[in-house]
Amino acid sequence: MTATLPLSGGSGEKKWTLSDGIAEVKREIGLRQRVYPQFVARQSMSQHEADAHMKAMEGVLKFLQFCGNNEVRLRSFFAEGGFN
């Protein structure tokens, strides 16, 4: 998972990697685990809503991990024309 994607904010800025995305999603999941219970306790978010948002972010993590685990195959698939 060391390949970079062509996403950069400007000259000299580090390019985004899949590992960067995975780390950011993990950080966000940890943050949500800490703050969502407080939101639910204050009734600014329902438990159902908190669970749905956590499930969604966990799905993003699984998708990015899948991409990392299958990077060679995915790159080959898209190099050969992908879905065309």
JOBELVEN-V969429 format. One record per pair of residues at least 24 apart in sequence whose C-alpha atoms are under 7 Angstrom apart, sorted by the first residue. I is the first residue (numbers start at 1). J is the second residue. D is the distance in Angstrom with one decimal. If there is no record, write none. Layout:
i:j:d
I:J:D
I:J:D
This chain:
i:j:d
1:68:5.3
18:68:6.9
22:61:6.3
22:64:6.4
25:61:6.2
29:54:7.0
29:57:6.7
